[in-house]
Amino acid sequence: MENKPDFTGSPTRKLASQLVVQTPSSGLRRIRFGNSGDGGYVLLDAGLDQVEAFYSYGISDDYSFDLDFGTATGARGRLYDPTVDYPPEIAPRLSFYKTGLACNHGTISDHIESNGDGGKRMVLKVDTEGHEWIWLKETTREELCQFDQIVIELHGLCSESRHQEFAESLEKLNRSFSLFHVHANNLSDLREIGGCLIPDLLECSFVRRDICECRTNTTVIFPIPGIDCCSVESYADWPLDYWPFLSGQPSETEIRARESVLRLAINHQEITRLRRALKHATFQLDCQSNSAASRFAVLLRNALLKARNAGDRHPDVTHGK
């Protein structure tokens, strides 16, 4: 039996319902491209050898995903980010454009048309630090369907006041795509909101429904060893072993899983609080030490000046007589 909290009409419940994970019924492999920490993303091995181009929005200082994917598939990479500088050709078959995802920089369709990629098999990656929500709201279903697969990091999911907006944006994506992989970025918190456990940063992988058939996930537990990696190694990864990421558990198992994750979240927040307090105390101690050293240096300097002035007034002392 699928155990779902009953929050009919709740924006948080609606959001969680749009994050129900699907499992590819064909048993296709998940493949990770990019760094082992933050910057790596997971795709489904479904027609990747036929992909001709991929669009990557949000590069910062890490284009390991793009380099890995381009090397593995031979596809042409189009990399976009208005916040950094790279040469027009970062690497063979990887082109960089210093512009963003928002519609005032041109839509994705505009970029595809200007690059001559219309009609090609393509993959999309979006990691734009929260700007993905504006893009999802403004983009069309037809634009989304130009891509076989979409990987996107969702930011700010714990912003309860925006849950209705988030749910509506994801519903548009879910009409044509299946969410087949999730990984909670442990750089940020996981919170209980309205009875649902919500990670603030969630890496999501979608595949277009006509690429492969999927069913509600009842067996795959995230994170997957060997595929998923901690974004911050000093923190434990968030286990997503409860609805909506894992469905169909008996009620008692679901309750235990949620309680376990909630305890981990509370511990994580307490450790973070203590680390911040320690960092602040260390900073204050350094300031006091520096202040004490400065005061000592001033006293020493004044003493030396006084001694020098005294020597100037006594020629015998000055000439060592």
N, C-alpha and C positions, 0 to 999 in steps of 0.2 A: 504494500500500500504506500502511495506517495504521501509523505507527511509534510503538509504545508501549513504554516501559520495562517489563521483565518483573519485577514485584515482587508476585507472587501471594501473597495473605495479608498483605501489609504494610498497616498502617493508613494510611500515607501514600499508597500506591498506591490504596487504596479511596477515600480522599478525592479524589484527583485524578480517579478514574473518575467521580465524581459531579459533576465540574466540566467534563465534555465539553460543548462548546457546540454548539447546533443552529442551523441556518439556516432561516428560514421559506421553504417551497417556493413560496409564492404571490408572493414578491418584495415583500412589504409594507415600507413605509418605517419606519425608526427615527426617532423624534422626541425631541429633548432638551427638557426642561422645567426651568426654574430657572437659577441663576447659571451663568456660564461657567467658574467654578472649582468648588471643593467646594460641594455643595448642589444641583447639577444631576443629574438622573436621566433615563434613556432608556426610552421606552415604544415599543411597536409600534403602528403605525396600523391597528389591527384592532378595529373597533367602538368606538373612543373616543368617537364622537359619540353613542353610546347609553348611555354611562356616566352614572349618575344620582347616585352618591355615591363619595367616596374617603376612605380612612382613612389618616392620616399619623402615624406614631409616631416621636418624636424630632425636635424642632423647633429647640431652642437659640435662636440669634439669627438664624436664616435660614429664612424660610418662602417663599422665591422659587419653589420647585417648586410649592408649593400654590397660590400666587397665579397662576402661569402656567397651571397645569393647570385650575384653576377658571375662569379667564377664557376659556381656549380651548374648554372643553367645556360650561361652564354647570353642571357638577356641584357638588353640595353637599360641602364639605370638612369633615372631622372631624379636628381636629389635637390630638394628645395629647403632653404632656411634663410630668413632675412636677418638673422642675428649674428652670423659668422661670415668669415671670408675664406673662400677656397678658390683655386684656379678653376677656369671653365671645365677643364678635364682633370678630375681628381685622380683617376686611374683609368686604365683602358676600359672603354665602354661605360664609364661613369661620368655623367655630365652634371655640373653644379650650376644652380640658378639662385641668385641672392634675392629671393622673393618668398612670399608666404602662401598659406592655404586660404586665407580669407578672400571673400569674393571681390573685395576692392583691389586685390592683386591679380584678378583673373580667376575664373573658376577652374576646376580640374579639367573640365571639357575644353576650356580655352587653351590650357597647357597641352593637352593631348593633341588638339588640332594644330597648334603652332609647331609641335614636334613631329607632326606627320605620323602619329601613332594610332590614328583612328582605325577601328576594326581589328586591332591586334589582340592577342591573348595577353592579359596583363594582371599584375598583382599590385596591391596598394598597401603602404605602411604609413601610419599616422601617429606621431608622438609629438604633440605641439603644446604641451604644458597647459592644457585647459581650453585652448582655442578650438579643440575638436568639437565642442558642443555647439559653437556658433556655426561651424561648417556643417555638422549633421543637420542642424535646423534649417539651413539655407539650401543645402544640396537636394537634388532630386533623386528619386528612385532609379530613374534611367541612367543618371551619372554613376550611381553606385554599381549598377549592373554591368558596367563596362569592364569590371574586374572579376577575375575568377575567385580570388581570395583577398580578404582585407584583414590586416593586423592593426590594432589600434590600442593605445593605452588611454584608458578613461581616468580622468583626474577629478578630484573633488567629489567623489561619490557620497561622502559623508555630509555634504551640504544639504541638509534636510529640506530647506526651503526651495530647492531646485529639483526635487525628486519627480515632480509631475513633468517638468520640462525634459528631464533626462529620460523618463519612461517613454514619452512621445517620440523623442529622437531615436531611441533604440528600437521602438516598434516599427519605424520606417525601415530600418536596416534589417530587422528580423522578418519582414515580409518576403524578402528574396534570399536571405542568407541564414545559415545555421551557425550558432556559436558552438564550436567544437573544442575549444581549449581556453582555459583561464589560468592566470597566475597572479596572485596578489603581491604587489611590490611591497616588500617589508620596510621600505624607506619611510612609509607612512603608517598611520594607525588603522586598526580595525575596531569598529564600534557597534554596539547594540542600539539600533534605532527602531522604535515601533515594533519590537519583538523580532526584528531581522538583524542578522550579523552582516555588516556591510564593510568591505575594505575600501579605504579612501582612494587607493590607486590600484587599478585592475587592468592587467594586460590581457587582451581578448583577441582570439583568432576566429575569423568567420570564413565559411566557404559557401559559394553560391549553390543554391539548392539543386539546380539542374546538373551540377558537377558530380555530386554523390548524394545518395540517400542517407538520412540520419534519423536516429531515434533518441528519445529522452535518455540521458545518461543515468544508468543505475549501477555501473560497475567501476568506472574509472575514478580514482581518488587523486585529487590534485593537492600538492605538486607531485609531478611524476619524476622519480629519480632518474638521472641521466638525461632528462629533457629540460626540466626546470632548474634554475639556479637562484640562490639568494641574491638579491640586489645589494644588500648590506650583509657581509659575512658575519659580522659580530652579533647580528640578531637572528633568531630562528625564523624560518619561513612560515607563513601563515598556512595552516592546514585548511583546505576548503572541502571538508568531508561532510557537508550538510546541505540541505536545500537552500538555494536553487542550483548549486553546483553539482550535487549528488542527490538524486531523487530516488524514491521508492524504498527508503529504509523503514524498518519497523519503528514504531514510535519511541520505544525505550532507547534504541540505538541512536536515533536522531537527537533525542534529548541529551544523551551522554556526550555526543559529538559537539553539540552546541555549547554545553557547559564547559567542556574541555577547552574549546577555542576561546570562549569568553574569559576563562581563567588566564589563558596565555595572553590575551589582549590586556587584561588588567595588570599582569606582571610586566608586560612590555612597557605599558605607560608608566608604571612605577619605576622601572629601571631607567627609562628615559628621563623622568623627573629627577632621580638621584644623580644621573650623569650631568644633567644641566646644573643642578645645585653644586656638584663637585667642581664643574668647570667655572662656575661663578665664584666659588670660594677660592679656587686657585688663582683666578684673575685678581680678586681682591687682595690676596696675599702677595701676589707679584707687585701690585700697585703699592702696597704698604712697604714692601722690601725696597722697591725702587725709590719710594719717597724717603725711607730711612737712609738709603745710600746717598740720595741727593742731599739730604740735610747734612750728613757727615762730610760730603764733598765740599759743601759750602763752608762748614766750620773749618775744615782743613785749609781751604783756600784763604779764608780770612786770617787764619793763624799764620800762614806763610806770608801773606801780604803785610801783616803786622810786624813779623820778624824782619822782612826786607826793609820796611820803612824805618824800623829801629836801627838797622845797620846803616842806612843812609844818614841818620842823624849822628852816628858815632863813627868817624873815620877810622879809628883804631880797629874797630870790629870789622869794617869793610876790608881793610888791608891786612887783616890777620895779625896785627901787632899785639 
